[in-house]
Amino acid sequence: MAPAAVFVWLAAAGGRAYVSAQGARQGEPILPLPEKAIDVEPAKVALGERLFADKRFSADGSVSCQSCHLPNAGGADPRRHSVSAFGKIRPVNSPTIYNVRYNTMGLNWTGRTGDLDAQIKGSIGNADTMAHDWAKVVQVLAADPAMVAQFRAAYGGDNPVTQENASHAIVSFEKSLVTPSRFDDWLQGKDDAITAQEKVGYDKFKAYGCVACHSGINVGGNSFMKMGLIGDYFGDREKKGRGAIVDADRAGCP
């Protein structure tokens, strides 16, 4: 019998979109990740991967997107505080970029940015991140023959190096960062994909109520929760996260 289709709400540019997740185990609070992203084109993903690691996107050439989203650190920043252009120390570190396309409550710790398109378009000119100017970034990339060739291979046209194409390529790469595991195979119906001990652990995970927050296709990313239930997470940090956004909104701040 064909696996049942489970439909999940996802934020998307210009509104909302359905993404179908196939799973054989109905009723589970966690949904399986797909084997791979099928809505992105390889040439654009390859270009986006290159741009994601390009430090020319920062005004001083010191950081790239990848500087704070390291592949060997789970797509996140292992440091306590991320560092932006001109050595600016951020209040917290960057969360993972892996499977971020499935976050339904916005991006970053605050949820202020609604989707990947808005995030990349806004971060270049943001003084707290790249502190650069899109027009200058495009000018630099357009002066690189190898980069122009890769843009043309991905997008065609006589002048393919544009802000729109660069943003789209980076987002395509980010959307491709889907990381299914043996657990997803088990959710798909493969009984021997996880061990008996792991199955017991998952049963306890559900019984103890962990799934109240850690559920859905991304095992979270679908709600805001208080940080620091055990200790003071913000003890040596400014008040950040969703709480800071709420306070700013109440005060009438942008």
N, C-alpha and C positions, 0 to 999 in steps of 0.2 A: 504494500500500500504506500502511495506517495506520502512524504512527510507533510504535515500540516503547515500552512503558511501563517506566520504571525506578523502582523503589521504594527510598526512602531512609528510614533510621531517623531519627526526630526525637524529642527529649525532649518530653514533654507532661505536663500536670498529671495526677496520679494514675496515671502509668505511661508507656508508650511508645505511639507512634502512627505509622502509615505515612502518608507523603505521596507522592503519585505525581507524578513529573516526566516529561513526555513529551519524548522526544528521538529524532531520526531517525538520529543518528550513534552507533551502538553501539560500545562499547569505549573511548570517550573518558574520561579521568580526571576531567574536569569535566562536570557535568550542567547543563542549561539551567534558568534560573529560569522560572517560569510567567509569563504575560503580566500577570497580576494575581492578588491574593488573592481567592479566591471564597468563603471561609469566614467572611467578616465582613460585617456589615450597615452600609450607608452612614450611617444615622442615628447609629449607635453609633460609627462611625469619626469622624464629624464632631464629635460630643461629645468623644470621646477626644482629638482634635486640639486642641480648645479647652482641655481640662484639662491636656494635656501642656505647654501654654504658660502656664498659670496660676500666678503666683508666690505665690498664697495657700496653696499646698501646702507652702511653707516657713514655719518658725516666725516669721521676721523679715520675710517678704514680699520677700526679696531675689532669690530664684532659683526657677526652674521646672525641670521636666525638660529643656525645650528650651534652657535656659541652658548646658547642657553637651553638648547634642546638636543642633548648629546645622544647619538645612537647607542653608545655603550653604557649609557646611564638610564636606560628605559625611556629615552626620548624626553627626559626632564633635565633639570640642573641639579647636580649632586651638592652644589655649594649651598650654604645657609642663606646667602644673599646673591642674587644674580647681578651681573655688572653690565651696564649698557654703554653706549657711546660716550666717549670722553671720561671713561672710568666712573660713571655715576653708579653708586651703590643703591640697589633697589631694596625696598623694605623686606621683601620675601624672595623666594626663588621661583623659577618658572616651572609650572606643572608639565606633565608629559604631553607630547604632541601625538603620541600613538592613540589611535582610535578616537581622537578628539572630535571627529566628524559626528560621532554619536551622542555627544553631550547635548541634552535637550534644554538646559537652563543657561545657555550662553557659555562663553569662554573665560579663561583666566580664573583667578580665585574669586573675583568679584562678580562675574557674570555680566559685567557692563557691556561687553562686546557680544553682539548677537550671533555672529557666524564668522567663518573663516575669511570670507570675502571682505567683510568690514574690518577684520583684524589686520590683514596685511595692507590694505589700502590706508589705514590710519596709523599704523606703527612707524612707517618710514618718516613721516613728518613730526612724529611725537617726540618732544624734547626728552622724555623719559626712556625712550627706546633707541631709535636710530638717529634722531635729531638731524635728519637730512631733508632733501627736497626731491620729490619724484622727478621733476624735470631734469635735474642734474644727474640723477641716477640713470635715467633713460639716455641722456647724452653720453655718459661714460660707457654704458653698455653698447650703444650704437657705434662707438669708436673702436670696438673690439671685433675684428673680422671673424674670429672663431665663434664668438657669441652671436653675431648677426647670422652666421650660417646655421647655427642651431635653432635660432628663432625662426628662420625661414623654413627650415625643415619641419618645424612643428606647426607653424601658422601660415606659411606662404606669404605672398605679397611682396611688393618692392620695398616697403618700409615696415618690417614686422616687429621691430623693437619699439614697443609702446608700453605705457603704464598698464593698460588693460591686459595686454598679452602677458606681461611679466607677472602681474597679480594672478591671472588665471593659471599660469604654469605653476606658480608656487602653491596655489590652492589645490591644483590637481595632484601635486606631489603629496601634500598633506593628507588629502583624501585617500591616497593609495596606502597610507600607513595603517593597515589593518593587520592585526596580529593574532590570528586564531591559534588555539592550542589544543592539546589532547582533551582538555575539558570541553571545548567546543565540539570536538568529535563525539564525546560522550553525550552531550546535549542533542546531537544530531541522531543519536540512536546506536552508536558503536559501544556496546557494553564493556568491552575489554580495554577501552581507551584510557581509563583511569584505574588505579589500584583499589583494592578493597579498603585499605586504610584511608585513601583519599576520598572514597565514597563516604566513609564514616565521618570524615572531617567535614564534608559538604553537608551531610545530614545535621551535624551539630551546628554548622554555620547557619542553617535555616532554623533549627530548634531554639538557638539562643537569641534569635531576632536580628542577626546581623543584616539580613536581607531587607529589613525595614528601610535601610539607607543604601545598601549595596545590592542593587537589583537592576533589571533591564538588560539591554544588549551590551551596555558598557560597564556593567556592575557598579553603577553609580553615575554621577554627572547629571542626575535628573532632579536634584533638590539642593537646597542650601541647609547646612547644619552648623551648629555651634562648634568651634574648634577649642580644644583645651578643656575637655571634660575631666581629665585627670590632673593635668598641670596647666600652668599659665603659658600657653603657646606664644602669646604676644608679649611675654615679660620683657624682652630686650628689643622689641620691635614697636614701630608705630602701630596704632590700631589700623588694621587693613582688612581686606576681604569684604564680604557682603555687608558686614556691619558698618564699615566706613562709608560705603556707598549710600546706605539707608540714612545714616546720620547727615551726610552731605545733602541728600535730597530734601530731608526735613528742614535743613538750614537754608535751602534755596540755592545751593551751590551747583555749578555745572557738573 
